[in-house]
Amino acid sequence: MIDRSSLVLALTQGDPAGVGPDIALNAWHRRRQDAIPPFIYVGDPAVLAIRARQLEIDVPLIETDADGAMQKFDAGLPVLPLSTGVDVVAGEPHVATAKVTIAAIETAVELCFAGKVRGMVTNPIAKSVLYESGFQFPGHTEFLADLASRHSGQTFHSVMMLAGPKLRAVPVTVHIPIKDVPAAMTIDAIVNTCRITATDLKNRFGIASPRLAVAGLNPHAGEGGAIGREDADIVHVAVMKLRDEGIDAFGPLPADTMFHDDARRRYDVAVCMYHDQALIPVKALGFDDSVNVTLGLPFVRTSPDHGTAFGIAGTGLAREQSLVAALKMADEISRTTDTEN
């Protein structure tokens, strides 16, 4: 393992018109009370300065590079400056900011590969704004896998996991319409997702023998084929293949009985067939404390589990708890991750 305890985390600005600047400022302001690990903000310091005045909080901003951030963190919020190039109004997203939003993500990945930071945490982006600018990826998760491939020359299959105090959940299919889910949830997709999940739960979360509860697609997991054949013909076959490989997976399970207290004690992660099947229970059980973690990458990446919340940006209503949880989780798992793997 590589001891990188002297390195900070990189925090991307996200959409500058959203709550990313707000919660970054709040997190730094509470750095001592909440024992927040040191981080460098990758984004526009002018946006941060204006937002701090709006929120009426005193946060000194220190422009620096990643090498100098650790020593400066207690005195002020270290910022690796990227210019937005346009005036940013809290709560009013604009396509002109997409370029710097993307650049902040790319810069953080570069810092990870250069060994300048121990991992990255991403503030929320507005995909609709990025799409308008020509962004070609469904979201952060897929973009990060592409960036990792470009930097390393290897192919990475990224997996999104939502991790809260009471539940971890992974969707096999993510940002696609419900009508497209049955065609996308192939045996290979389920097996590959579960392999990556099991590997990272061992290597990054210290779970020696992860237990994977695999949800069915249909009501009552298809009820023996009476309510669709996907669970018998796809999910069951994938689970059997995983068990043959020595992975402790079981299912398909009826999704409506997987998430109560007793059921959750029987597994370490729920593997679900589509986005909302995974994210609804995680957010219902711990909205403010849940974290989005990308598995399968050669670097650590976490994120708050909420969106840009344009409606409350700059109002003082944004809560930083999920960002704080994301920073702490990135700090914890980066200490057990060998980035040369």
N, C-alpha and C positions, 0 to 999 in steps of 0.2 A: 504494500500500500504506500501511497505517496502522502506525506504529511504536508497538507496545504493549509494548516490552521492560521498561517500568517496572511492568507489571501482573503479579500472581501468577496461578496456576491455582487453580481451585476443585476441591477433592476432597470428594466426598460420602461419608458414613459407611457407606453400604450397610446391610445388616442388622446391627444393633449386637451381636447375639449371635454373629455370625460372626467371621471373621478380619480384617475391614476395620479395626477399631480397632488390632489387633496390627500389621498391616503398615504402617499410617499412622504409628504410633509408631516402628517400626523404620526406616522411610524417613527420617523427620526426624532420628532419632538418627545416621543414616549420611549426612547431608546433605553433609558436607564430603568424606568418603572417596569417595562415589559422584557428586559434583558434581550433586546433585539440584536442579532448578529450584524456586524458592520457590512454596509453595502455602498456601492457607487451607483448613482442615478445616471442612466444613459438617456439624454434628452436635452431639451431646450431650457437653459437656466432662466431665460427671460419669462417663459411661461410659469415656471416655479415661483419666481419673484412676484409676479402679478397675483398669482393664486394665493400666496402667503399673505399678501396685503388684504385680499378679499376675505380670507379666513381669519385675519387678525391674529396670526401666530408668528412668533419671532423665530425664524429658522435661517441662520447664516448659511449662505451658499458658497462653496469653495470649488472653483473650477480646477480640475486636476486630471491626471491619468490614473489608471488602476493601480500602478505601482505606489503612488503616494496616498491612496485613499485610506488605508488602514490607520495611518498615523494622524490623519486629519478628521476622522469620523466623529470623534467626541466633541471637537470644536465647532464643526459645521457639517452640513450635508454635502459630501463630495459629489460633484457633477462632472461627468465627461460630456462636454458641450457639443450638441448637434443643433443647428439652427433650423427652426421650423420654416422661416422665410416669409411667413404671413402672420398677421395679427390673429391671435386665438382668443375666442370668446367662450367662456365656460358654458357648457350646455348647447353650443351651436357647432356641431361637427361640420367640417368642410373638406372636400376632396383634396384641396391643396396641401393638407397636412399629411396625406397618406405617405408621401415620399419619406419624410423623416420618421414616421411611425415604423415603416419597413426598415429604414436604415438603422434604427435603434436595435431592432431584433438582430439584424445582420452583424452589427458591431458587437453585441453581447456574445454571439456565437463565436466570432473571431477571437474575442478575449478568452473564451473557454478553451478553444483549440490552442491558443498561444500560451496557456498555462498562467494567465494573468489574474484570473478569478477562479473561485472554486466551483462555481455554478451560476445559473441565471434564473431570475424570477421575472416574469412578464406581467406588466399591468394590462388591463383589459383593452382589447381593440374592438373597433366597430367594423365588422366584415363588410357591411353594405358600403361603407366609405371606401374601403380598400378595393372592393370589386369595381367600384366606379372608376378607380384609377388604373384598372387593368390587372389587379392582383389575381393570380390564377389558382390559388390554393383554397380548399374549404375552410381552413383555419390555421391557428398557430401550430397545431400538432403536425400536420402534413408539411407545412413550410419548414419547420425545424428539421424534419427528417430529410427534406431535400437539401437544406443547407449543410447538414452533417455529411451527406453523400458527396456534395461538391467539395467540401474541405478534405475529406478522407479518401475519396475514390471508392468507398465501399457503399453497399446498399443497406439502408436501414428501414425497418418496418416499425413505425412509432405506434404506441398504444396509449390511449388516454385513460388515466385512472383518477377518479375522484376519491379522495381520502378524507374522511371526517373522524371525529372522536368515537363514533359508534358504528361506522360502516365504511368499507372500501368497495368500490364498484367500478367495473370496466365494461364499456360498451364495445361489442364486436364491430358494429356499424355505427357511424357517427353522424356527420352532417349531411344526411341524405333524406329525401322524402320517405314517409312511411311506406308508400306504395312500392318503393324500390328495395325495401329491406329484405323480403324473402329471396330475391335473386342474388343479393350481395352476401347473405350469411351462408357461405359455402362451408363444406367440411374443412377445407384448407384454411379459410379465414378464421374459423373458430379455433382450430388447432394452433395456428401460428400466434394468435392473440394470447391463448392460454400459455403457450411455451414462454413467450416473452414475459408475461405476467408472473409466472412461477419463478423464472430466472431472476427477475429484478426484486421480487419479494425476498428471495434468499440473499442476494448479493447486496441489496441496498437497504432492506428493512430488517435484516437479521432473522427472518423466519425460516428455520431449518427445513421444514417440510410443509410448504404452503398447502392449504386446503382450498380448492376452488369449487364453489357452488355455481353450477351452470344453469341459467334460466332457460325455460322453453320459450318459444315464440308465441304460441297460441294460448288461449285460455285453457287452464288445467293441463298445460304442457301437451296439448293436442288430444288428450283423453283417448290414448291408444289408436289414434288415427281418425277418430270420429269428428274432430275439429281440426282438420288439416294434417298433412303428412310430414310437414317440415321437421317436427320434433323427433319423430321416429326415424325418418330417413336421413336427416342431416345432423341434428344436435346429438342424438344418441350415438350415432356412428363416430362423431368427433370425440365424444367423451370416452368411448371404448378405445379409440386410438391413443388418446392421452394416457389412459390407465395402462395400456400396454407399454408405454414409454416410461412408466414409473411416476407419472404426475398424479397427485391425489385430486382428481377431478370427479365430480359426481353430478348427475342430472340426466335428462332435463327435468328441472323442477318447476312446478307451477309458480309463476312470479307473484301471485297474490298471497302466497304463504311463506315467502322467503325472507321477509324483512322484519318480522316481529322479534321481540327480545330473545326468546328461546331459540328461534331459527338462526339468528346471527351468531350465536355462541358456537355453532357447529362448523363455521368456515372462517377463512381469513380474507377472502375476497369473493364478491358476487360478480360473475361474468354474465353480462346481459346481452340481448340480441340487438337492441337499438338504443339510441340516445336517451330518450326520456325514461325508458325502463330502468336505466342505471342512475340517471341524474336526479330524478324526482325523489326517490327514497333518501339519497345522500343529503340533498338539500333540505328535505323535510326534517331529517334527524339532526342536522347541524349546519344550518345555513351560514352562520357567521364564522364558523371554525373549520370549514371544509376547504380542501386544497386540491387544485388540479395538478396532477403530476404526469409528466410524459415519460413513459417507460420505453425501453428499447433504443435509447440514444447513447452515444459515447460521452455525454456530459449530463449534468444534473439540470433539470428544468422543472420549476413549479410555478404556480400562478394562483391568484385568488379565484374562487369558484363563481364569482359574480361578473356581471357585465360592466359596460361603461357608465351606466346610470346617468345619462346626460341631464335628466330632470333635476338632479340634486347637486350636480357639479358646481363648485364654488359657493354653496350655501352653508357649509358647515355640517350638513346632515350625513355625509358619507362616513361610514364606520370602517376603521382600518383593521379590524380583527382578522379578517380572512387573509389580508396581505401579511400581517404579522405571523399568522400560522404558516403561510407559504414561505416566508423568510426563514422561520425556525426549522421547517421541514427540510428546506434546501440545505441549510447549515448542517443539520443532523445527518442526512443521507450522504452529503458530500464528504463527510469524514470517513465513510466506510466504502467509498467508491474509488476504484483504481482507474484513472482516466486513460491509462495506456492500454486497457483492455479493448 
